[in-house]
Every structure is written in structure tokens, then in C-alpha cells.
Amino acid sequence: MTQRHLTAALFIDCGDAYEIRDGDRAGRIVRKTQPRARYECLLCRTREGPVTGADRVREFVARIRTDHPTYCTANQGAHAA
């Protein structure tokens, strides 16, 4: 059996929002809190983020797992893709 080790953690908070259902603003999403995300590498002890806002979170999550290992100061071979 292969052992697995946790090397990083990606935290995502989707925020708090609700949809207006009646009136001339029906269908509009109102955000009480914005989505946010942060990444912590357990190998080099680096923390990236937090980033806030739906678009910034989407971009951050899409790239962080591939970008961070390229400049991680710890053993790059230990990172999972």
C-alpha cells in the first residue's frame, strides 16, 4: 500500500449570498460576504492569499496548485499536481 502525505491545503469560503425572488430586481444575487480563498504549503510553510471576490477566487483556485510548486523552496518532487 502506498503512503500518502498531505503537502498543502486550499481553503475556499464561498461567501454568503441570496437571490432576490420578487420585484424588478428578481434574479439578482446579493452578496453579504464575498467569496475568498487561501493556499498553505505545508512543505515550505508559505501562505498565499487570501484573495476575495468571485472572479479573483476562481482565477486563484485555477492556477495555485500548478504555479506554487514551480517556486516552492521545499522539495518540489513531493508536491501533488
Secondary structure by P-SEA (a helix, b strand, c coil): cbbbbbcbbbbbbccccccccccccccbbbbcccccbbbbcccccccccccccaaaaaaaaaccccccccccccccccccc
